[in-house]
Amino acid sequence: MFKQASWNEPVIFTMGKNGRSGHILPKIEEEIRSVVNLDSYVPKHMRRVKQPALPGLSEVEVVRHFIRLSEMNYGVDSGLYPLGSCTMKYNPKINDMLASLPTISMVHPYQDESTVQGILEILYELERWLAEITGTYEVCLHPAAGAHGEFLGTLLMLTYHKMNGESEKRREVIVPDSAHGTNPASAAMAGFDVVVVPSNDDGCVDLEALESAVSEKTAGLMLTNPNTLGIFEKNIGEIAKIVHKIGGLLYYDGANLNPILGKARPGDMGFDIVHINIHKTFSTPHGGGGPGAGPVGVCKELAKFLPVPRTVFDGTRYSLDYDRPHSIGKIRSFYGNVAVLLRAYAYIRSLGFEGLKEVAEVSVLNANYLMKKLAGIKGLTLPYNTKKPRKHECVFSAKPLKNETGVSALNIAKRLLDYGIHAPTIYFPLIVEEALMIEPTESFEKGELDRFAETMHKICKEAYTNPETVLKAPHNTAVSRLDEVKASHPRTMVLSWRMHLKKNKQNL
Ligand SMILES: *Cc1c(COP(=O)(O)O)cnc(C)c1O
């Protein structure tokens, strides 16, 4: 049984003494002052009058404080992390190391192009590789997340229809009900009306419903594939035909590209716009909101609309091209999250084509092995076609367990924490009641998959024999059940020391 460290750690601002300091640095301010006139650099109204109220702590105190806090946390380096969809896939540590090399991490976006030829070459090559992997014509690396890529994609749709004089007419974007939640949000943000089409018993897009949803008002369709049930849309060719026939564009949400890497390409399936999540599929650890990268690949016809600058190569040198009259402009400062993109470059280079294919094979094998191992558990069902293999993830329903014992998907997720396993995504996708969305990724080995399945067995058995234990879980973690309603209510959240002081009417 797992037992998480539990320190009664105070907030760092309440520790230490004023005037104490953990560092010894030369007094450089006077040196700088002797060379430049600082007063002319920083306008008077922007100068800090008071010293910042930093706690006075020694180096050791600071290190121990943060180590203790980290011991009360759980991450992908601690153990099993079978999240579902937004999962961190395989993240080799060497890629973090490469991205932090000073020759790479210390370059500045304002440096002259002639001094950053290396990084431009990397970005240029990465664009070519991602175009090859996705089967698209050109790729833009700028978007900082998957949802940001979707937003760019839907803006490209808008621009395309505007160019054809049809943007007034084509107001609707079609999104299947098995799509990731960001798809309808992005379409709405770009100003489109969202039309939802249902799934059939196979967990795929209902073609008849799609036929009746498309019209001359359709701007395009956004397809998450594999969808959030982990199922590959088997009628993709047919879907593409239906949407293209009425003049709509096809958008592929490839956030989870790992199950098809080197096996199939969205471009070949007829998609005009594709986004991928570097921070899921191409080796960047993420969590707590970033940093990420959501490159977007497009077909030839849409390439001229991509954001500036484009990285170009004339045979001898790399440069940044802003002279693109049809470009939609900029969607992010500079050239994207370069350190994240670098990891993708290193990942693709080190695995090679054969390695990428193996990622696809192992991720699919793991998800299906786990699905089979979980399929017989009393209390759980596998909604939608049980015979259909899944891709990177599988979605179970704990509805029977809830009806029979009162133990819900949430309670199972909490109880998993007691066994040192991160909770899977729950209550998503919305089309499955009491959903448990599980993605083992290509990083699990067989022993771990078996341990996860055994633990799920144990918990569901406990639900019948000793439901109280599961209902009150977790018992072995640093923090027990949180008040989830309170935790997501913006008015009660105290996220910083400044907010804490403000709430208590104290000054910083
Ligand atoms: C994670 C995910 C997204 C959103 O990506 P973010 O980087 O979190 O914005 C979109 N679609 C799918 C299928 C995803 O799994």
The ligand as an SDF file (V2000), in Angstrom:
LIG
                    3D

 15 15  0  0  0  0  0  0  0  0999 V2000
   -5.7600   17.7290  -25.0120 C   0  0  0  0  0  0  0  0  0  0  0  0
   -6.6440   17.7770  -26.1600 C   0  0  0  0  0  0  0  0  0  0  0  0
   -6.9950   19.0050  -26.7470 C   0  0  0  0  0  0  0  0  0  0  0  0
   -6.6110   20.3510  -26.1770 C   0  0  0  0  0  0  0  0  0  0  0  0
   -5.2410   20.5420  -26.0610 O   0  0  0  0  0  0  0  0  0  0  0  0
   -4.6570   21.6410  -25.0360 P   0  0  0  0  0  0  0  0  0  0  0  0
   -3.1950   21.6800  -25.3190 O   0  0  0  0  0  0  0  0  0  0  0  0
   -4.9950   21.1540  -23.6800 O   0  0  0  0  0  0  0  0  0  0  0  0
   -5.3210   22.9410  -25.3460 O   0  0  0  0  0  0  0  0  0  0  0  0
   -7.7810   18.9670  -27.8720 C   0  0  0  0  0  0  0  0  0  0  0  0
   -8.2200   17.8110  -28.3820 N   0  0  0  0  0  0  0  0  0  0  0  0
   -7.9180   16.6190  -27.8330 C   0  0  0  0  0  0  0  0  0  0  0  0
   -8.4380   15.3580  -28.4600 C   0  0  0  0  0  0  0  0  0  0  0  0
   -7.1270   16.5510  -26.7050 C   0  0  0  0  0  0  0  0  0  0  0  0
   -6.8410   15.3690  -26.1500 O   0  0  0  0  0  0  0  0  0  0  0  0
  1  2  1  0
  2  3  1  0
  2 14  2  0
  3  4  1  0
  3 10  2  0
  4  5  1  0
  5  6  1  0
  6  7  2  0
  6  8  1  0
  6  9  1  0
 10 11  1  0
 11 12  2  0
 12 13  1  0
 12 14  1  0
 14 15  1  0
M  END
$$$$
